[in-house]
Amino acid sequence: MKIFFIGIGGISMSGLAMICKNLGWEVIGSDREDSSVIHQLEKKGIKVYIGHNKDHITSDIDKVVFTAAVKQDNEEIIKTKELGIDLVERSVFLGSIMKEYENSIAIAGTHGKTTTTSMITLVFDKAQKNPTSLIGGMFKNIGGNVEIGNSDIFISEACEYVDSFLQFYPKVAVITNIEEDHLDYFDDLSQIKNSFLKFANQVKEGGFVIANGDDENVRDTLKDCKRDVYYYGFNEGNDFIIDNLEFDDLGYPTFDIFYANDGVLIDNYKLNVFGKHNVYNATSSIVSACMLDIEKEDIKNAIEKFTGVGRRFEFIGEKEGVRVFDDYAHHPTEIKSTLDAIKSLKKNRFFSIFQPHTYTRTKALFKDFIECFDDTDIVIFADIYAAREPIDETVSSSMLCDEVNRRGKDAYYFDSFEKIVQFLKENATDGDLIFTIGAGDVYKIGKMYLNS
């Protein structure tokens, strides 16, 4: 089998490419720009072309896989169709691979997918279950974004964008939360909830759903679910109850989890990552493992050893007493959770540098973005990262900045990363904290500052 990946440098695509390579297939691909991920693929013997060109597609290729972000006018896609080569969208291809595993776990939700998938992977690793895992971020515990095991267990994120997760039929579905997002595809929250219900109902017979019962949208979505649903959360009415939450002097949480039906303590847990949102992520991982008969000691050891995923509250470095962190948060709720977690860190002033992700999301959630920076001292806005979209001049980072200033916050807009770095050099002092936030390339600012 010879398979070609268009956009092979993407997190999910690169992981799939590695899985295919491990299966003994010949794997090649292309991407619009070079990256560290591509270098990792090349070290594994995968040929990668930088740039898209129709000449990359040859008649000896058996299958071409592409992502939803690749447009149909891409010349490699056009050539694939001309030659009659099997053309498969990424989620469809992933779904076909997942079917080969008896025990598949798919983690869905507006927020927390990558962290939860990483936590579950670590738990199964510590229990020596040898899973195959596909993670939407760089997880240092496995040395990247993919782990190739030798068991019947497959763990993967399940993204709702363009209904990708409807290609999956897992044994276990985890739903962390449901909010308005990806409004360049979905019309409204009702449509999003309907898609999540379809996903939950595609769980295999005999399987089950594990869901955040404190999330009203999740509750409302799953009331018509045809599979067994086990809820977790702080509130009464959940099947697994989180209680006795405390934070130590470093800001790390400890908490208990109880079986609601008999009040029996499962265990006490300590995390080495910040924030209440990570308590929810950890609990979904713990419940998943408990339901799949993983030993309690293995669960606890794995959870306590988890120290995060790349671009999720990641410490980048320190310069002259100024600490620099980065986070992938790109939705107002995620940003609020990140900023709330930062409260536990000892600091002088807190600089938030935010790069909005897509024009549609920025426009649809404009008011929420304005309000989510109340817990920061200085807010800096970079230009919107367009991603898959054309420029929309009706919304901008400058507009966001103006509105945040009207709320009485100290906010600034700069039209280049270089200008932001210069501002930080002139204003950040010993004891301050810099946090880059966003799903685009805003993380580069922190590295530029540290190297300046």
Secondary structure, DSSP 8 states (H G I E B T S, - for coil): -EEEEETTTSHHHHHHHHHHHHTT-EEEEEESS--HHHHHHHHTT-EEEES--GGG--TT--EEEE-TTS-TT-HHHHHHHHHT-EEEEHHHHHHHHHTT-SEEEEEE-SS-HHHHHHHHHHHHHHTT---EEEEEEEEGGGTEEEE--SSSEEEEE---GGGGGGG---SEEEE----S--TTT-SSHHHHHHHHHHHHHTS-TT-EEEEETT-HHHHHHHTT-SSEEEEEESSTT-SEEEEEEEE-TTS-EEEEEEETTT--EEEEEE-SS-SHHHHHHHHHHHHHHHHTT--HHHHHHHHHH----TTSSEEEEEETTEEEEEE---SHHHHHHHHHHHTTS--S-EEEEE--B-HHHHHHTHHHHHHTTTT-SEEEE---B-TTS---TT--HHHHHHHHHHTT-EEEE-SSHHHHHHHHHHH--TT-EEEEE-SSSTHHHHHHHHT-
